[in-house]
Amino acid sequence: MKYRTKVLLLLMATVVVTTGLSVGLLYGYFERVLRNQIGSQVLTVAATAAAFLDGELHQKIKAPGDEKLPPYITLRDQLRLVREANSRPDFTVNPTPTTPCAGSSRSGSSAR
């Protein structure tokens, strides 16, 4: 093999390895940034929802059969209002057979 070919292969290998490492590092960095951003937004929504919910109503719900009681229905309706207030029309989550969406049973559509 000629010296010129060896140098060319070495340079190509260097480009491939450095590109792969750069992509991997950037992927890891942006994944962390995105997870932190989503996490802070989720905490904000949860804190807002918690501020509007009545703790005494929540304490009255004790068993799985309590879904028919007025405290449960009141809390459910309040949480639906929080969900609707924080929904985005440009963001959709479609349920899959392995990961069903918690809100997929509501009327209208299966996802937002």
Backbone as ProteinMPNN parsed JSONL, in Angstrom:
{"seq_chain_A": "MKYRTKVLLLLMATVVVTTGLSVGLLYGYFERVLRNQIGSQVLTVAATAAAFLDGELHQKIKAPGDEKLPPYITLRDQLRLVREANSRPDFTVNPTPTTPCAGSSRSGSSAR", "coords_chain_A": {"N_chain_A": [[0.841, -1.162, 0.0], [0.525, 2.2, -0.822], [2.183, 5.069, 0.535], [0.746, 7.427, 0.445], [-1.907, 6.496, 0.334], [-2.115, 5.263, 2.823], [-1.891, 7.489, 4.529], [-4.171, 8.895, 3.75], [-6.218, 7.067, 4.532], [-5.73, 7.047, 7.278], [-6.324, 9.73, 7.948], [-9.04, 9.809, 7.222], [-10.086, 7.935, 9.018], [-9.528, 9.272, 11.392], [-11.195, 11.504, 11.116], [-13.723, 10.246, 11.129], [-13.758, 9.054, 13.703], [-13.423, 11.31, 15.418], [-15.691, 12.781, 14.708], [-17.715, 11.008, 15.473], [-17.245, 10.889, 18.265], [-17.714, 13.582, 18.919], [-20.432, 13.877, 18.216], [-21.56, 12.033, 20.01], [-20.853, 13.191, 22.513], [-22.158, 15.69, 22.323], [-24.803, 14.816, 22.072], [-25.236, 13.593, 24.578], [-24.912, 15.843, 26.23], [-26.984, 17.616, 25.354], [-29.175, 16.002, 25.863], [-29.177, 15.881, 28.658], [-29.619, 18.617, 29.199], [-32.156, 18.981, 28.052], [-33.696, 17.143, 29.555], [-33.444, 18.32, 32.116], [-34.718, 20.782, 31.656], [-37.337, 19.97, 30.947], [-37.965, 18.646, 33.308], [-37.971, 20.77, 35.163], [-40.123, 22.239, 34.201], [-42.193, 20.412, 34.586], [-42.175, 20.225, 37.376], [-42.97, 22.833, 37.965], [-45.6, 22.892, 36.947], [-46.717, 20.89, 38.567], [-46.422, 22.041, 41.11], [-48.05, 24.28, 40.827], [-50.524, 23.021, 40.414], [-50.775, 21.708, 42.876], [-51.098, 23.849, 44.567], [-53.682, 24.658, 44.044], [-55.278, 22.537, 44.787], [-57.343, 20.987, 47.248], [-56.278, 19.848, 50.271], [-57.709, 18.54, 52.264], [-59.826, 17.387, 50.885], [-58.385, 15.555, 49.419], [-57.482, 13.833, 51.408], [-59.793, 12.499, 52.038], [-60.109, 10.571, 50.167], [-59.624, 7.263, 50.065], [-59.759, 4.575, 49.229], [-59.784, 2.328, 46.365], [-62.424, 2.277, 45.424], [-63.457, 4.79, 45.763], [-63.884, 6.472, 43.638], [-66.359, 7.365, 42.88], [-67.212, 9.18, 44.726], [-67.979, 12.549, 45.844], [-65.633, 14.162, 46.684], [-63.524, 13.017, 45.198], [-64.407, 13.409, 42.572], [-64.457, 16.197, 42.461], [-61.696, 16.815, 42.819], [-60.69, 15.484, 40.565], [-61.869, 16.961, 38.489], [-60.672, 19.457, 38.957], [-57.981, 18.814, 38.479], [-58.163, 18.175, 35.797], [-58.728, 20.685, 34.765], [-56.288, 21.942, 35.301], [-54.66, 20.397, 33.639], [-55.727, 21.059, 31.119], [-55.187, 23.8, 31.088], [-52.443, 23.782, 30.892], [-51.895, 22.527, 28.543], [-50.551, 22.083, 25.267], [-51.164, 22.991, 21.965], [-49.4, 22.403, 19.908], [-47.99, 20.202, 20.648], [-48.033, 16.78, 20.843], [-48.931, 13.654, 22.261], [-48.954, 10.455, 21.445], [-50.559, 7.489, 22.324], [-49.087, 4.249, 22.633], [-49.201, 0.658, 22.102], [-47.539, -0.417, 24.104], [-47.03, 1.683, 25.838], [-49.438, 3.153, 27.179], [-51.357, 6.158, 27.083], [-52.18, 8.244, 29.785], [-54.296, 10.004, 29.618], [-55.852, 9.088, 27.551], [-58.484, 8.23, 27.434], [-60.292, 10.255, 27.379], [-63.012, 12.219, 26.04], [-63.427, 13.06, 22.58], [-60.539, 13.133, 21.346], [-57.788, 10.811, 21.211], [-55.364, 11.73, 22.002], [-53.537, 14.695, 22.753]], "CA_chain_A": [[0.0, 0.0, 0.0], [1.316, 3.416, -0.929], [2.209, 5.961, 1.693], [-0.354, 8.372, 0.25], [-3.139, 5.794, 0.682], [-2.104, 5.088, 4.279], [-2.173, 8.791, 5.129], [-5.578, 9.18, 3.467], [-7.022, 6.214, 5.405], [-5.555, 7.523, 8.647], [-7.088, 10.968, 8.08], [-10.464, 9.466, 7.172], [-10.41, 7.294, 10.288], [-9.511, 10.324, 12.4], [-12.418, 12.292, 10.93], [-14.86, 9.429, 11.561], [-13.706, 8.891, 15.158], [-13.686, 12.59, 16.078], [-17.099, 13.119, 14.468], [-18.508, 10.141, 16.344], [-17.094, 11.359, 19.642], [-18.393, 14.875, 19.044], [-21.875, 13.63, 18.203], [-21.896, 11.387, 21.275], [-20.762, 14.168, 23.599], [-23.228, 16.667, 22.164], [-26.059, 14.13, 22.367], [-25.333, 13.474, 26.031], [-25.092, 17.178, 26.813], [-28.309, 18.139, 25.062], [-30.153, 15.16, 26.544], [-29.222, 16.37, 30.041], [-30.24, 19.941, 29.197], [-33.574, 18.799, 27.766], [-34.319, 16.504, 30.723], [-33.518, 19.323, 33.18], [-35.728, 21.764, 31.295], [-38.647, 19.33, 31.075], [-38.174, 18.396, 34.723], [-38.345, 22.008, 35.852], [-41.476, 22.587, 33.775], [-43.104, 19.485, 35.256], [-42.256, 20.659, 38.769], [-43.755, 24.06, 38.007], [-47.008, 22.517, 36.774], [-47.134, 20.147, 39.761], [-46.541, 22.992, 42.221], [-49.244, 25.073, 40.566], [-51.687, 22.161, 40.673], [-50.856, 21.452, 44.313], [-51.582, 25.052, 45.231], [-55.116, 24.785, 43.834], [-56.007, 21.376, 45.298], [-57.681, 20.997, 48.662], [-55.691, 18.689, 50.939], [-58.738, 17.817, 53.009], [-60.53, 16.532, 49.916], [-57.48, 14.47, 49.062], [-57.43, 12.886, 52.523], [-61.042, 11.74, 52.076], [-60.014, 9.484, 49.188], [-58.831, 6.249, 50.756], [-59.821, 3.243, 48.614], [-60.032, 2.382, 44.921], [-63.837, 2.473, 45.126], [-63.863, 6.159, 46.061], [-63.977, 7.276, 42.416], [-67.719, 7.881, 42.725], [-67.482, 10.158, 45.777], [-67.802, 13.959, 45.437], [-64.26, 14.701, 46.773], [-62.733, 12.521, 44.073], [-64.875, 14.066, 41.349], [-63.993, 17.586, 42.535], [-60.248, 16.834, 42.545], [-60.497, 15.084, 39.171], [-62.216, 18.105, 37.64], [-59.629, 20.479, 39.137], [-56.778, 18.362, 37.773], [-58.415, 18.311, 34.357], [-58.557, 22.101, 34.434], [-54.838, 22.194, 35.275], [-54.145, 19.774, 32.417], [-56.144, 21.856, 29.967], [-54.491, 25.088, 31.121], [-51.036, 23.576, 30.558], [-51.738, 21.765, 27.303], [-50.026, 22.823, 24.124], [-51.704, 22.423, 20.733], [-48.336, 21.976, 19.001], [-47.298, 19.056, 21.237], [-48.958, 15.666, 20.982], [-48.407, 12.386, 22.746], [-49.817, 9.384, 20.979], [-50.317, 6.255, 23.07], [-48.717, 3.048, 21.892], [-49.65, -0.516, 22.862], [-46.698, -0.686, 25.268], [-47.062, 2.819, 26.75], [-50.709, 3.871, 27.005], [-51.423, 7.524, 27.605], [-53.123, 8.321, 30.903], [-55.465, 10.793, 29.239], [-56.349, 8.623, 26.261], [-59.886, 7.853, 27.457], [-61.188, 11.409, 27.373], [-63.793, 12.349, 24.825], [-62.826, 13.885, 21.541], [-59.428, 12.464, 20.686], [-57.002, 9.96, 22.116], [-54.167, 12.449, 22.447], [-53.589, 16.133, 22.511]], "C_chain_A": [[0.898, 1.241, 0.0], [1.182, 4.266, 0.325], [1.035, 6.938, 1.634], [-1.683, 7.742, 0.65], [-3.232, 5.601, 2.189], [-2.458, 6.39, 4.983], [-3.651, 9.152, 4.935], [-6.501, 8.357, 4.374], [-6.929, 6.653, 6.868], [-6.354, 8.81, 8.884], [-8.591, 10.704, 8.073], [-10.905, 8.813, 8.486], [-10.455, 8.322, 11.412], [-10.783, 11.171, 12.323], [-13.628, 11.516, 11.443], [-14.897, 9.312, 13.084], [-14.029, 10.207, 15.86], [-15.134, 13.035, 15.867], [-18.001, 12.283, 15.362], [-18.44, 10.567, 17.798], [-17.821, 12.684, 19.862], [-19.905, 14.704, 19.089], [-22.302, 12.994, 19.521], [-21.872, 12.342, 22.444], [-21.886, 15.201, 23.524], [-24.592, 16.058, 22.472], [-26.255, 14.018, 23.878], [-25.592, 14.815, 26.698], [-26.51, 17.683, 26.596], [-29.416, 17.274, 25.672], [-30.296, 15.606, 28.004], [-29.939, 17.722, 30.129], [-31.753, 19.81, 28.994], [-34.299, 18.16, 28.94], [-34.446, 17.496, 31.885], [-34.614, 20.352, 32.902], [-37.129, 21.175, 31.448], [-38.963, 19.074, 32.545], [-38.593, 19.643, 35.471], [-39.744, 22.45, 35.451], [-42.512, 21.686, 34.449], [-43.27, 19.87, 36.719], [-43.086, 21.935, 38.913], [-45.248, 23.757, 37.883], [-47.515, 21.789, 38.015], [-47.31, 21.085, 40.957], [-47.772, 23.869, 42.052], [-50.5, 24.27, 40.859], [-51.857, 21.924, 42.161], [-51.388, 22.672, 45.064], [-53.097, 25.2, 45.112], [-55.923, 23.636, 44.438], [-56.208, 21.478, 46.806], [-57.164, 19.716, 49.307], [-56.711, 17.876, 51.719], [-59.552, 16.91, 52.097], [-59.669, 15.317, 49.568], [-57.422, 13.413, 50.16], [-58.694, 12.039, 52.609], [-61.042, 10.583, 51.09], [-59.08, 8.437, 49.762], [-58.756, 4.92, 50.019], [-60.083, 3.382, 47.122], [-61.498, 2.61, 44.552], [-64.329, 3.89, 45.341], [-64.001, 7.046, 44.826], [-65.355, 7.89, 42.215], [-68.059, 8.969, 43.746], [-67.231, 11.584, 45.296], [-66.377, 14.508, 45.615], [-63.382, 14.268, 45.6], [-63.122, 13.26, 42.797], [-64.409, 15.523, 41.319], [-62.501, 17.68, 42.2], [-59.954, 16.467, 41.099], [-60.771, 16.256, 38.243], [-61.178, 19.224, 37.754], [-58.351, 20.085, 38.403], [-56.955, 18.423, 36.261], [-58.275, 19.761, 33.911], [-57.076, 22.476, 34.364], [-54.24, 21.617, 33.999], [-54.488, 20.599, 31.193], [-55.415, 23.202, 29.916], [-53.033, 24.949, 30.692], [-50.835, 22.777, 29.281], [-51.255, 22.682, 26.188], [-50.566, 22.201, 22.854], [-50.627, 21.933, 19.765], [-47.572, 20.765, 19.52], [-48.302, 17.938, 21.44], [-48.216, 14.455, 21.513], [-49.39, 11.318, 22.313], [-49.522, 8.111, 21.75], [-49.934, 5.118, 22.137], [-49.179, 1.848, 22.698], [-48.824, -0.774, 24.111], [-46.709, 0.454, 26.274], [-48.354, 3.584, 26.553], [-50.665, 5.232, 27.667], [-52.481, 7.587, 28.692], [-54.388, 9.07, 30.52], [-56.128, 10.307, 27.973], [-57.831, 8.298, 26.266], [-60.83, 9.039, 27.415], [-61.871, 11.543, 26.025], [-63.087, 13.262, 23.83], [-61.739, 13.144, 20.805], [-58.639, 11.679, 21.71], [-55.76, 10.649, 22.618], [-54.335, 13.91, 22.122], [-52.422, 16.546, 21.686]], "O_chain_A": [[1.89, 1.313, 0.725], [0.2, 4.183, 1.063], [0.41, 7.236, 2.652], [-2.513, 8.417, 1.259], [-4.306, 5.758, 2.771], [-3.243, 6.39, 5.931], [-4.298, 9.656, 5.853], [-7.462, 8.893, 4.924], [-7.92, 6.633, 7.599], [-6.993, 8.952, 9.926], [-9.331, 11.317, 8.843], [-11.983, 9.115, 9.0], [-11.319, 8.253, 12.286], [-11.372, 11.511, 13.349], [-14.475, 12.088, 12.13], [-15.959, 9.456, 13.688], [-14.825, 10.223, 16.799], [-15.735, 13.613, 16.772], [-18.952, 12.804, 15.945], [-19.459, 10.604, 18.487], [-18.473, 12.872, 20.889], [-20.579, 15.323, 19.913], [-23.32, 13.391, 20.09], [-22.771, 12.316, 23.285], [-22.492, 15.544, 24.539], [-25.444, 16.716, 23.069], [-27.333, 14.32, 24.389], [-26.397, 14.909, 27.624], [-27.166, 18.127, 27.539], [-30.496, 17.786, 25.967], [-31.41, 15.697, 28.521], [-30.761, 17.942, 31.019], [-32.534, 20.459, 29.69], [-35.401, 18.584, 29.289], [-35.469, 17.503, 32.57], [-35.348, 20.745, 33.809], [-38.011, 21.817, 32.019], [-40.099, 19.263, 32.98], [-39.478, 19.586, 36.325], [-40.48, 22.985, 36.28], [-43.584, 22.15, 34.836], [-44.382, 19.846, 37.245], [-43.824, 22.09, 39.887], [-46.061, 24.302, 38.629], [-48.631, 22.046, 38.466], [-48.255, 20.929, 41.73], [-48.462, 24.167, 43.027], [-51.435, 24.776, 41.48], [-52.983, 21.938, 42.659], [-52.058, 22.529, 46.086], [-53.73, 25.799, 45.981], [-57.139, 23.756, 44.585], [-55.355, 21.987, 47.534], [-57.573, 18.619, 48.924], [-56.587, 16.655, 51.821], [-59.925, 15.802, 52.482], [-60.17, 14.2, 49.441], [-57.323, 12.221, 49.867], [-58.666, 10.96, 53.2], [-61.896, 9.701, 51.176], [-57.885, 8.685, 49.927], [-57.77, 4.199, 50.171], [-60.549, 4.425, 46.663], [-61.779, 3.096, 43.456], [-65.508, 4.169, 45.124], [-64.213, 8.252, 44.956], [-65.498, 8.844, 41.45], [-69.101, 9.614, 43.63], [-66.374, 11.811, 44.442], [-65.934, 15.271, 44.757], [-62.595, 15.057, 45.077], [-62.256, 13.684, 42.032], [-64.012, 16.026, 40.268], [-62.092, 18.52, 41.398], [-59.076, 17.059, 40.471], [-60.001, 16.516, 37.319], [-60.844, 19.865, 36.757], [-57.709, 20.928, 37.776], [-56.002, 18.692, 35.53], [-57.772, 20.041, 32.823], [-56.658, 23.229, 33.484], [-53.414, 22.258, 33.349], [-53.642, 20.816, 30.326], [-55.067, 23.685, 28.839], [-52.449, 25.904, 30.18], [-49.71, 22.388, 28.969], [-51.52, 23.884, 26.178], [-50.442, 20.99, 22.672], [-50.92, 21.122, 18.886], [-46.6, 20.341, 18.894], [-49.308, 18.117, 22.128], [-47.03, 14.261, 21.246], [-50.532, 11.29, 22.773], [-48.368, 7.688, 21.829], [-50.4, 5.041, 21.0], [-49.521, 1.997, 23.871], [-49.35, -1.302, 25.091], [-46.427, 0.23, 27.451], [-48.37, 4.576, 25.825], [-50.008, 5.42, 28.691], [-53.569, 7.034, 28.53], [-55.456, 8.783, 31.061], [-56.904, 11.048, 27.369], [-58.405, 8.104, 25.194], [-62.047, 8.857, 27.415], [-61.383, 11.051, 25.008], [-62.272, 14.109, 24.194], [-61.99, 12.578, 19.741], [-58.799, 11.859, 22.917], [-55.153, 10.186, 23.583], [-55.177, 14.296, 21.311], [-52.277, 17.726, 21.367]]}, "name": "protein", "num_of_chains": 1, "seq": "MKYRTKVLLLLMATVVVTTGLSVGLLYGYFERVLRNQIGSQVLTVAATAAAFLDGELHQKIKAPGDEKLPPYITLRDQLRLVREANSRPDFTVNPTPTTPCAGSSRSGSSAR"}
